[in-house]
């Protein structure tokens, strides 16, 4: 299974973001980008890639422990940026320190469960809204996002998500995300 640990924003937060993304999709050149689907909007904490089925129970147990050890925290969507000319994202503000801690714990859970993890990089919270196959100029998009500030919410759970990649070959088809498990944050020592 292709898996990752994530924070999923609540529906009222994604509805607010959808209004802004609708504006972005009307900008010149937007039709050449691959826009992420609203049901799949998430903050990836740790990407695991293909995980053997027999490792999933141990990974899940360790993620549950990581969730119990992490207190709920405040977060809000804020502004935007890009990774080169390849990805456009929305940033986050609030208790980003606790979010980084949760990301580190989600990565450590995988290592301890025997899931191979690629090189460690400092966690940078972002929610990807568009990708480019080539090198896009995201300056007009980030300019429109500069003053965006979403409503605050409390992150109260850690999720294990399965990514089902498109297989049909139909242009524009997006990955489907399936939440396999949810664990409440801060429910134990």
Rosetta blueprint (number, residue, H / E / L):
1 X L
2 X E
3 X E
4 X E
5 X E
6 X E
7 X E
8 X L
9 X L
10 X L
11 X H
12 X H
13 X H
14 X H
15 X H
16 X H
17 X H
18 X H
19 X H
20 X H
21 X H
22 X H
23 X H
24 X H
25 X L
26 X L
27 X L
28 X L
29 X L
30 X H
31 X H
32 X H
33 X L
34 X E
35 X E
36 X L
37 X L
38 X H
39 X H
40 X H
41 X L
42 X L
43 X E
44 X E
45 X E
46 X E
47 X E
48 X E
49 X E
50 X E
51 X L
52 X L
53 X H
54 X H
55 X H
56 X H
57 X H
58 X H
59 X H
60 X H
61 X H
62 X H
63 X H
64 X H
65 X H
66 X H
67 X H
68 X H
69 X L
70 X L
71 X L
72 X L
73 X E
74 X E
75 X E
76 X E
77 X E
78 X E
79 X E
80 X E
81 X E
82 X E
83 X E
84 X L
85 X L
86 X L
87 X E
88 X E
89 X E
90 X E
91 X E
92 X E
93 X E
94 X E
95 X L
96 X H
97 X H
98 X H
99 X H
100 X H
101 X H
102 X H
103 X H
104 X H
105 X H
106 X H
107 X H
108 X H
109 X H
110 X H
111 X H
112 X H
113 X H
114 X L
115 X L
116 X L
117 X L
118 X L
119 X L
120 X L
121 X L
122 X L
123 X L
124 X L
125 X L
126 X L
127 X E
128 X E
129 X E
130 X E
131 X E
132 X L
133 X L
134 X L
135 X L
136 X L
137 X L
138 X L
139 X H
140 X H
141 X H
142 X H
143 X H
144 X H
145 X H
146 X L
147 X L
148 X L
149 X E
150 X L
151 X L
152 X L
153 X E
154 X E
155 X E
156 X L
157 X E
158 X E
159 X E
160 X E
161 X E
162 X E
163 X E
164 X E
165 X L
166 X L
167 X L
168 X L
169 X L
170 X L
171 X L
172 X L
173 X L
174 X L
175 X L
176 X E
177 X E
178 X E
179 X E
180 X E
181 X E
182 X E
183 X E
184 X E
185 X L
186 X L
187 X L
188 X L
189 X L
